[in-house]
Amino acid sequence: MKIAIDGRGALLYRGTGIGTYTWRLLSALCKSDNVRILLPGEELKGFTFADDSILDYNHNSHEIWENEFLPRTLAAENIDIFHVPQNGLGLPLKKQCTQTVTIHDMIPYVFPETVGKGYLKEFLGKMPKVMAESDGIITVSQTSKKDIMDIFDYPQDKIVVIAEAAEPIYKPMAKNMAKKYLLENYNITEDYFIYVGGYGMRKNVKTLILAYYLLRKDEDIKWQLVLPGKRSSDFDRLDVLVEALGLKDHVVFPGFIPVKDMPYFYGGAEIMVYPSIYEGFGLPPLEAMAMGIPVISSNRSSLPEVLGDAPVYFDAFDTVKLAELMLELYEDEGKRKALSLKSLERAKLFSWQKTVKETKQFWEHTFYDI
């Protein structure tokens, strides 16, 4: 059985949940003789400026990859299973072999208003074809599986839940070492709460900033709030809010952080706060937990399923309750230590070795059940 995997996400989306998933999957499989990893750039091999046919494609889309490269490569290399890790987006124009996909979430259907117009159009336009032509689906939580089944009439027995995990770089770190690194490289000088993730509406960062404002307004809070992440139009709106609330000296936006530096940001934090409204899985709080960081999480979607009893939970839009929980943990070092131990124990239930093992079993069963 020869398997080909669309490896573009590992490079193009590194630092996101889908990018991390693809990277870890391919890192484990790259030495397997029966696995062919298809990488960005390969679709242009064989084309030259003397070949006018290259002009027939829209080079701002994935046309060459899906219409030309995949059909030719899958057939020429006698691939038995082709797997697309990034929500199934990237299947060939015409089905060549057994096809499987990983669908991380159905956010464009569940919360369309939180998705960029380009991605929304692509997802909604292509997902019916993905469902029709996929011989099996991996998803990352029971929450996502339920969403898939609610939206599409897809056989339940062909959807398998295989959890993600924190990468091996996320492990307990001496806080003084993390803080020394952050001071020298990012000029972060104070103790802090941390949030890691995007700034879109679905991530609900506004609620966190408002809760933090309540703390600083009513209590003598010394900790900063640190929010690493790529800046965007959503970030701009939050930046305006921070300035309007008079928090410029207390809320730190360090921008996009290389993956290699993320353990220092988690490791230096006192508490991770994750206010998201909806997640297919929710890697950032699990990464924090793998480092022994106490977590305050919203109680929405897959988060309780993944994080278990390790965090303290709040309703995603209850700003006052979130502020109360942040204050409670700020003042209670003993409770922070207890939650830290819970975090470490819960994170041990997840591993990429387990994810890869279950993925291989899924491919084997899918192929021989066809």
Secondary structure, DSSP 8 states (H G I E B T S, - for coil): --EEEE-HHHHHSTTSHHHHHHHHHHHHHTT-TTEEEE-TTGGGTT--TT-GGGGGS-TTTTHIIIIIIHHHHHHHTT-SEEEETTTTTT--SS--SEEEEEE---HHHH-GGGS-HHHHHHHHHHHHHHHHH-SEEEESSHHHHHHHHHHS---GGGEEE------TT-S---HHHHHHHHHHHH---S-EEE--S--SGGGTHHHHHHHHHHHHHHS----EEE------HHHHHHHHHHHHTT-TTTEE------GGGHHHHHHH-SEEEE--S--SS-HHHHHHHHTT--EEEE--TTHHHHHTTSSEEE-TT-HHHHHHHHHHHHH-HHHHHHHHHHHHHHHTT--HHHHHHHHHHHHHHHHHH-
